[in-house]
């Protein structure tokens, strides 16, 4: 999970709707369902997220899975924040892609369990005092990534923060079989390239890291945090010199 910096306030129509926010769950559900300007809002969110899912850092567009507008604080719990742009993010998957995703996972022998905003835990209820939000500037420090594709609480955390990280991982099902496979594949590809560059004096690790850490046409490569962790100090140098806004 990488921190998301909010840009702007969404749109005129969203702000108009937020002038008289819903007061209960039923109003929030009804009014959000009938809000006709979601495509534009989603484009704004994806622009500020560099096309990465707010929770998993998946590039869902590369899998034809799409995105949906996620309420970080569930609208059923906080109906007044239904049209609050600071409560919105873009999360994989698009609602109309769920069935196809489940079917494809089962065909490949993997569980079709949903993750991110569609995870069962996130759909039910969220303890916002424990939840690590991608809108927190320090959210990245809570998580570490393993070569087998798993995401875990960072070992450097206090016991309380480790519990928050694990709560968030479980709530969002960030260790779903699908995500583990994709993260492991990404790690293996980077690791292979890293080793090749180390064995060839003419190859530059800085340039290699920059390929996936620097946005191209406003888009980042998937699993930004894995790339940043794997390249370590080299990644920090790239970010400081090339895109300090991503630090």
Residue frames relative to the residue before (quaternion, step in Angstrom):
aa qw qx qy qz dx dy dz
X 1.0000 0.0000 0.0000 0.0000 0.00 0.00 0.00
X 0.1080 -0.7868 0.6058 0.0469 3.55 -0.82 1.00
X 0.5517 -0.6339 0.4168 0.3465 3.60 -1.04 0.66
X 0.2676 -0.7525 0.5865 0.1348 3.53 -1.09 0.81
X 0.2114 -0.7519 0.6128 0.1200 3.57 -0.87 0.99
X 0.3642 -0.7467 0.5154 0.2103 3.55 -0.69 1.08
X 0.1379 -0.7779 0.6110 0.0506 3.54 -1.03 0.91
X 0.8334 0.0859 -0.0762 0.5406 3.57 -0.64 1.03
X 0.4948 -0.6647 0.4841 0.2809 3.53 -1.29 -0.39
X 0.7134 -0.4704 0.2606 0.4494 3.57 1.12 0.57
X 0.6366 -0.4798 0.3729 0.4748 3.53 0.07 -1.28
X 0.6831 -0.4684 0.3706 0.4204 3.52 -1.32 0.29
X 0.6913 0.4963 -0.2925 0.4361 3.58 0.83 -0.98
X 0.6342 0.5155 -0.3357 0.4684 3.58 1.03 -0.74
X 0.6782 0.4917 -0.2933 0.4607 3.56 0.92 -0.87
X 0.6075 0.5364 -0.3523 0.4680 3.56 1.09 -0.63
X 0.6594 0.5033 -0.3038 0.4685 3.57 0.94 -0.88
X 0.6791 0.5037 -0.2857 0.4512 3.55 1.08 -0.75
X 0.5007 0.6485 -0.4287 0.3807 3.58 1.25 -0.14
X 0.7653 0.1459 -0.0878 0.6208 3.55 1.18 -0.63
X 0.1032 -0.8550 0.5056 0.0515 3.59 0.44 1.20
X 0.5983 -0.5475 0.4354 0.3906 3.60 -1.18 0.51
X 0.3309 -0.7692 0.5217 0.1635 3.55 -1.14 0.68
X 0.7891 0.1356 -0.1082 0.5893 3.59 1.23 -0.13
X 0.7283 -0.4540 0.2973 0.4184 3.56 -1.32 0.27
X 0.6553 0.5230 -0.3196 0.4414 3.60 0.92 -0.87
X 0.6584 0.4934 -0.3093 0.4769 3.58 0.94 -0.85
X 0.6436 0.5321 -0.3258 0.4433 3.57 0.94 -0.86
X 0.6680 0.5003 -0.2988 0.4629 3.58 0.89 -0.95
X 0.6879 0.4923 -0.2878 0.4490 3.58 0.84 -0.99
X 0.7164 0.4576 -0.2691 0.4527 3.57 0.77 -0.98
X 0.6466 0.5030 -0.3325 0.4674 3.60 1.00 -0.72
X 0.6301 0.5441 -0.3314 0.4439 3.58 1.01 -0.78
X 0.7483 0.3926 -0.2134 0.4902 3.57 1.02 -0.76
X 0.4729 0.6654 -0.4493 0.3630 3.60 1.25 0.04
X 0.2543 -0.8464 0.4600 0.0855 3.58 -0.46 1.22
X 0.6589 0.5408 -0.2985 0.4292 3.58 1.23 0.01
X 0.2702 0.8086 -0.4870 0.1897 3.57 1.20 0.47
X 0.6271 0.5519 -0.3779 0.3992 3.70 0.84 -0.75
X 0.6631 0.4913 -0.3132 0.4699 3.58 0.95 -0.81
X 0.6355 0.5217 -0.3298 0.4639 3.59 0.98 -0.84
X 0.6498 0.5221 -0.3166 0.4527 3.59 0.94 -0.88
X 0.6295 0.5242 -0.3362 0.4647 3.60 0.99 -0.75
X 0.6388 0.5213 -0.3244 0.4636 3.59 0.97 -0.82
X 0.6675 0.5087 -0.2964 0.4559 3.56 0.93 -0.92
X 0.6788 0.4885 -0.2952 0.4621 3.58 0.90 -0.89
X 0.5992 0.5542 -0.3616 0.4506 3.58 1.09 -0.63
X 0.7272 0.4233 -0.2617 0.4728 3.60 0.83 -0.91
X 0.6847 0.4436 -0.2790 0.5065 3.59 1.26 -0.33
X 0.4105 -0.7270 0.4575 0.3060 3.59 1.28 0.09
X 0.6580 -0.5616 0.2658 0.4254 3.56 1.14 0.86
X 0.5389 0.6106 -0.4202 0.4001 3.63 1.18 0.28
X 0.5488 -0.5760 0.4919 0.3536 3.56 -1.14 0.66
X 0.5343 -0.6782 0.4051 0.3008 3.56 -0.86 0.97
X 0.7481 0.3867 -0.2125 0.4957 3.61 1.09 -0.62
X 0.8089 0.3229 -0.1358 0.4723 3.58 0.73 -1.08
X 0.3244 -0.7501 0.4927 0.2989 3.60 1.26 -0.48
X 0.3557 0.7185 -0.5055 0.3189 3.56 1.18 0.54
X 0.3076 -0.6800 0.6221 0.2368 3.56 -1.19 0.58
X 0.1964 -0.8443 0.4890 0.0968 3.54 0.28 1.31
X 0.5820 0.5894 -0.3820 0.4098 3.59 1.13 -0.54
X 0.6364 0.5420 -0.3331 0.4363 3.60 1.12 -0.58
X 0.7099 0.3940 -0.2459 0.5295 3.58 1.28 -0.26
X 0.4167 -0.7098 0.4509 0.3454 3.56 1.33 0.06
X 0.4163 0.7162 -0.4563 0.3248 3.56 1.07 0.76
X 0.3357 -0.7833 0.4690 0.2320 3.56 1.22 -0.40
X 0.3713 -0.7033 0.5683 0.2109 3.52 -1.40 -0.04
X 0.1737 -0.7355 0.6324 0.1701 3.52 -1.33 0.22
X 0.5264 -0.5979 0.4906 0.3532 3.55 -1.28 0.31
X 0.1901 -0.8089 0.5544 0.0469 3.51 -0.60 1.23
X 0.2665 -0.7074 0.6282 0.1843 3.55 -1.09 0.78
X 0.3935 -0.7387 0.4920 0.2395 3.59 -0.38 1.21
X 0.7206 0.2090 -0.1459 0.6448 3.54 1.01 -0.85
X 0.4796 -0.7227 0.4051 0.2891 3.57 -0.34 1.26
X 0.5020 -0.6750 0.4481 0.3025 3.56 -0.91 0.90
X 0.5914 0.5604 -0.3724 0.4445 3.59 1.18 -0.39
X 0.6933 0.4450 -0.2560 0.5057 3.56 1.18 -0.62
X 0.7924 0.1249 -0.0396 0.5957 3.56 1.05 -0.79
X 0.1073 -0.8454 0.5199 0.0594 3.62 0.49 1.15
X 0.6060 0.5786 -0.3565 0.4134 3.59 1.11 -0.59
X 0.7012 0.4465 -0.2644 0.4889 3.59 1.22 -0.40
X 0.3052 0.7935 -0.4828 0.2101 3.60 1.25 0.22
X 0.7948 0.2446 -0.1149 0.5434 3.60 0.95 -0.87
X 0.4187 0.6870 -0.4722 0.3602 3.56 1.24 0.47
X 0.3981 -0.7524 0.4683 0.2369 3.59 -0.40 1.20
X 0.6392 0.5362 -0.3247 0.4456 3.58 1.10 -0.62
X 0.6660 0.4616 -0.3006 0.5030 3.58 1.29 -0.07
X 0.6415 0.5475 -0.3048 0.4426 3.58 1.28 -0.04
X 0.0447 0.7665 -0.6397 0.0358 3.55 -1.22 0.65
X 0.4489 -0.6582 0.5281 0.2938 3.56 -1.30 0.29
X 0.0133 -0.8102 0.5836 -0.0529 3.55 -0.72 1.13
X 0.4369 -0.6207 0.5666 0.3204 3.57 -1.15 0.61
X 0.7385 -0.1819 -0.6445 -0.0785 1.76 -2.07 1.34
X 0.5840 -0.5033 0.4594 0.4411 3.58 -1.29 0.04
X 0.5928 -0.6135 0.3870 0.3499 3.56 -0.99 0.83
X 0.7114 0.4508 -0.2711 0.4660 3.59 0.98 -0.78
X 0.6219 0.5211 -0.3521 0.4666 3.61 1.28 0.15
X 0.4522 0.7321 -0.4325 0.2691 3.58 1.26 -0.24
X 0.6709 0.5073 -0.3079 0.4447 3.58 0.82 -0.94
X 0.6747 0.4895 -0.2968 0.4659 3.56 0.89 -0.92
X 0.6229 0.5414 -0.3344 0.4550 3.58 1.05 -0.77
X 0.6696 0.4992 -0.2982 0.4621 3.58 0.86 -0.96
X 0.6610 0.5151 -0.3090 0.4497 3.57 0.92 -0.91
X 0.6725 0.4991 -0.3011 0.4560 3.58 0.91 -0.91
X 0.6438 0.5220 -0.3300 0.4518 3.59 0.98 -0.80
X 0.6655 0.4973 -0.3036 0.4665 3.56 0.95 -0.84
X 0.6146 0.5534 -0.3401 0.4476 3.58 1.08 -0.68
X 0.7273 0.4080 -0.2246 0.5042 3.56 1.10 -0.74
X 0.5835 -0.6294 0.3492 0.3761 3.57 1.28 0.21
X 0.5820 0.5629 -0.3812 0.4462 3.59 1.25 0.28
X 0.5775 -0.5602 0.4581 0.3779 3.54 -1.25 0.41
X 0.3555 -0.7427 0.5322 0.1970 3.54 -1.05 0.79
X 0.2397 0.7962 -0.5222 0.1895 3.58 1.20 0.48
X 0.4016 -0.7230 0.5150 0.2255 3.55 -0.94 0.92
X 0.2062 -0.7745 0.5916 0.0873 3.53 -1.24 0.51
X 0.7457 0.3997 -0.2815 0.4527 3.55 -1.30 0.10
X 0.8476 -0.1420 0.1188 0.4973 3.54 -1.02 -0.83
X 0.6908 0.4600 -0.2765 0.4845 3.59 1.19 -0.46
X 0.4272 0.7039 -0.4703 0.3175 3.62 1.24 -0.04
X 0.6112 -0.5930 0.3776 0.3636 3.56 -1.03 0.78
X 0.6547 0.5280 -0.3202 0.4358 3.57 0.91 -0.89
X 0.6796 0.4841 -0.2878 0.4700 3.57 0.92 -0.91
X 0.6332 0.5440 -0.3306 0.4404 3.57 1.08 -0.67
X 0.6828 0.5109 -0.2929 0.4324 3.58 1.06 -0.73
X 0.7479 -0.2946 0.2815 0.5241 3.56 0.32 -1.25
X 0.1636 -0.7920 0.5849 0.0622 3.55 -1.09 0.74
X 0.2892 -0.7089 0.6174 0.1808 3.54 -0.98 0.92
X 0.2616 -0.8241 0.4825 0.1401 3.57 -0.08 1.28
X 0.5776 0.5645 -0.3869 0.4450 3.60 1.21 -0.23
X 0.7216 0.3971 -0.2265 0.5200 3.59 1.20 -0.52
X 0.6141 0.5970 -0.3382 0.3900 3.56 1.09 -0.69
X 0.2736 -0.7288 0.6051 0.1667 3.57 -1.04 0.87
X 0.1798 -0.8197 0.5409 0.0575 3.55 -0.47 1.24
X 0.5110 -0.6381 0.4710 0.3315 3.61 -1.06 0.65
X 0.5972 0.5471 -0.3702 0.4550 3.59 1.26 -0.10
X 0.5272 0.5870 -0.4246 0.4442 3.59 1.30 0.03
X 0.4845 -0.6964 0.4386 0.2964 3.63 -0.69 0.98
X 0.7526 0.3777 -0.2110 0.4964 3.59 1.11 -0.60
X 0.2958 0.8069 -0.4839 0.1648 3.63 1.19 0.24
X 0.6153 0.5876 -0.3600 0.3829 3.61 1.01 -0.73
X 0.6300 0.5760 -0.3441 0.3910 3.61 1.05 -0.68
X 0.5977 0.6077 -0.3523 0.3866 3.60 1.21 -0.39
X 0.7976 0.3482 -0.1278 0.4757 3.59 1.08 -0.62
X 0.1172 -0.7465 0.6498 0.0823 3.51 -1.28 0.63
X 0.2959 -0.7604 0.5611 0.1390 3.55 -1.23 0.55
X 0.2484 -0.7838 0.5590 0.1071 3.55 -0.92 0.98
X 0.6310 -0.5752 0.3751 0.3610 3.55 -1.19 0.58
X 0.6568 0.5015 -0.3268 0.4585 3.62 1.17 -0.37
X 0.6540 -0.5586 0.2979 0.4142 3.57 1.27 0.21
X 0.5610 0.6145 -0.3945 0.3899 3.57 1.23 -0.12
X 0.2595 -0.6949 0.6423 0.1933 3.51 -1.35 0.47
X 0.0447 -0.8096 0.5845 -0.0288 3.58 -0.89 0.97
X 0.5989 -0.5128 0.4373 0.4325 3.60 -1.22 0.20
X 0.5226 -0.6334 0.4654 0.3302 3.57 -1.00 0.74
X 0.5055 -0.6756 0.4518 0.2896 3.56 -0.96 0.88
X 0.6363 0.5593 -0.3280 0.4180 3.60 1.15 -0.47
X 0.5350 0.6609 -0.3904 0.3529 3.60 1.26 -0.18
X 0.5417 -0.5500 0.5120 0.3767 3.51 -1.32 0.32
X 0.6729 -0.4909 0.3482 0.4300 3.58 -1.22 0.31
X 0.6457 0.5270 -0.3203 0.4501 3.58 0.98 -0.82
X 0.6953 0.4597 -0.2768 0.4780 3.58 0.93 -0.88
X 0.5909 0.5427 -0.3730 0.4660 3.60 1.11 -0.55
X 0.6387 0.5141 -0.3225 0.4730 3.56 1.03 -0.77
X 0.6340 0.5206 -0.3299 0.4670 3.60 1.00 -0.77
X 0.6559 0.5108 -0.3130 0.4592 3.58 0.94 -0.88
X 0.6775 0.4828 -0.2987 0.4677 3.59 0.88 -0.90
X 0.6008 0.5520 -0.3467 0.4627 3.58 1.05 -0.75
X 0.6836 0.4890 -0.2808 0.4634 3.58 0.91 -0.94
X 0.6317 0.5294 -0.3260 0.4631 3.59 0.98 -0.85
X 0.6946 0.4712 -0.2731 0.4701 3.57 0.87 -0.96
X 0.6528 0.5363 -0.3190 0.4295 3.57 0.90 -0.92
X 0.7576 0.3722 -0.1831 0.5039 3.57 0.96 -0.92
X 0.3439 -0.7562 0.4831 0.2767 3.59 1.31 -0.07
X 0.1670 0.8366 -0.5023 0.1413 3.55 0.95 0.93
X 0.6718 0.4065 -0.3121 0.5348 3.58 1.28 -0.02
X 0.1811 0.7784 -0.5689 0.1937 3.56 0.98 0.81
X 0.6357 -0.5486 0.3657 0.4014 3.63 -1.06 0.59
X 0.6347 0.5404 -0.3355 0.4387 3.58 0.95 -0.83
X 0.7031 0.4595 -0.2796 0.4651 3.59 0.78 -0.98
X 0.6249 0.5392 -0.3502 0.4428 3.59 0.99 -0.72
X 0.6519 0.5098 -0.3137 0.4656 3.58 0.94 -0.87
X 0.6906 0.4831 -0.2891 0.4540 3.57 0.86 -0.95
X 0.6597 0.4908 -0.3174 0.4724 3.59 0.96 -0.77
X 0.6364 0.5215 -0.3323 0.4612 3.61 0.97 -0.79
X 0.6406 0.5202 -0.3201 0.4654 3.58 0.98 -0.83
X 0.6600 0.5035 -0.3092 0.4640 3.57 0.94 -0.89
X 0.6360 0.5291 -0.3200 0.4618 3.58 0.97 -0.88
X 0.6730 0.5081 -0.3019 0.4447 3.58 0.84 -0.98
X 0.6478 0.5171 -0.3233 0.4566 3.58 0.96 -0.81
X 0.6764 0.4810 -0.2941 0.4739 3.58 0.90 -0.90
X 0.6476 0.5342 -0.3171 0.4413 3.55 0.96 -0.88
X 0.6422 0.5200 -0.3146 0.4672 3.58 1.01 -0.81
X 0.6684 0.4914 -0.2940 0.4747 3.56 0.93 -0.92
X 0.6186 0.5534 -0.3327 0.4476 3.56 1.03 -0.84
X 0.6747 0.4945 -0.2867 0.4669 3.57 0.91 -0.97
X 0.6377 0.5292 -0.3277 0.4537 3.59 0.97 -0.81
X 0.6755 0.4876 -0.2988 0.4654 3.57 0.97 -0.83
X 0.6258 0.5408 -0.3431 0.4453 3.59 1.03 -0.70
X 0.7154 0.4503 -0.2475 0.4735 3.58 1.06 -0.74
X 0.7174 0.3698 -0.2337 0.5422 3.58 1.28 -0.09
X 0.3631 -0.7830 0.4677 0.1907 3.56 -0.32 1.27
X 0.6564 0.5242 -0.3249 0.4345 3.61 1.15 -0.45
X 0.6354 0.5250 -0.3301 0.4601 3.58 1.26 -0.19
X 0.3088 -0.7799 0.5310 0.1201 3.55 -0.96 0.95
X 0.3768 -0.7430 0.5091 0.2163 3.60 -0.60 1.14
X 0.5786 0.5786 -0.3715 0.4386 3.58 1.11 -0.63
X 0.6837 0.4758 -0.2813 0.4766 3.57 0.88 -0.95
X 0.6247 0.5376 -0.3390 0.4537 3.57 1.04 -0.77
X 0.6704 0.4920 -0.2994 0.4679 3.58 0.89 -0.91
X 0.6485 0.5500 -0.3192 0.4184 3.56 0.97 -0.86
X 0.5522 0.6279 -0.3977 0.3776 3.59 1.08 -0.63
X 0.8071 0.2750 -0.1279 0.5065 3.59 0.89 -0.91
X 0.6606 0.5004 -0.3184 0.4602 3.60 1.24 -0.07
X 0.6953 0.4168 -0.2559 0.5266 3.56 1.21 -0.46
X 0.4659 -0.6941 0.4633 0.2942 3.63 -0.75 0.97
X 0.1769 -0.7363 0.6435 0.1116 3.52 -1.25 0.66
X 0.8237 -0.0582 -0.0177 0.5637 3.58 -0.60 1.16
X 0.7131 -0.4812 0.2513 0.4436 3.55 0.98 0.88
X 0.6619 0.4778 -0.3042 0.4909 3.59 1.26 0.25
X 0.2874 -0.7416 0.5830 0.1663 3.55 -1.10 0.80
X 0.5328 -0.5596 0.5090 0.3794 3.54 -1.26 0.35
X 0.6076 -0.5750 0.3872 0.3876 3.61 -1.13 0.49
X 0.8447 0.2252 -0.1503 0.4618 3.51 -1.41 0.31
X 0.0317 -0.8475 0.5273 -0.0520 3.53 0.88 1.10
X 0.6911 0.5076 -0.2920 0.4237 3.58 0.86 -0.96
X 0.6057 0.5319 -0.3568 0.4721 3.59 1.11 -0.61
X 0.6513 0.5134 -0.3123 0.4634 3.58 0.91 -0.92
X 0.6598 0.5124 -0.3054 0.4570 3.56 0.93 -0.91
X 0.6698 0.4943 -0.3019 0.4646 3.58 0.93 -0.86
X 0.6827 0.5111 -0.3021 0.4260 3.57 0.84 -0.97
X 0.7353 0.4114 -0.2386 0.4828 3.59 0.95 -0.83
X 0.2847 -0.8277 0.4594 0.1511 3.58 1.28 -0.12
X 0.8534 -0.0191 0.0293 0.5201 3.62 -0.81 -1.00
X 0.6003 0.5530 -0.3659 0.4472 3.59 1.09 -0.62
X 0.6403 0.5229 -0.3168 0.4650 3.57 0.99 -0.84
X 0.6571 0.5099 -0.3200 0.4536 3.58 0.92 -0.87
X 0.6372 0.5196 -0.3283 0.4649 3.58 1.04 -0.73
X 0.6331 0.5277 -0.3273 0.4622 3.59 0.98 -0.85
X 0.6891 0.4868 -0.2890 0.4524 3.56 0.84 -0.99
X 0.6473 0.5258 -0.3235 0.4471 3.59 0.93 -0.85
X 0.7572 0.4102 -0.2117 0.4622 3.56 0.92 -0.92
X 0.7744 0.3774 -0.1753 0.4766 3.57 1.02 -0.81
X 0.8186 -0.0129 0.0628 0.5707 3.59 0.82 -0.97
X 0.0803 -0.8462 0.5254 0.0384 3.63 0.48 1.15
X 0.5653 0.6026 -0.3869 0.4093 3.60 1.19 -0.39
X 0.6637 0.4926 -0.3134 0.4676 3.62 1.22 -0.30
X 0.4812 0.6636 -0.4431 0.3629 3.59 1.24 -0.02
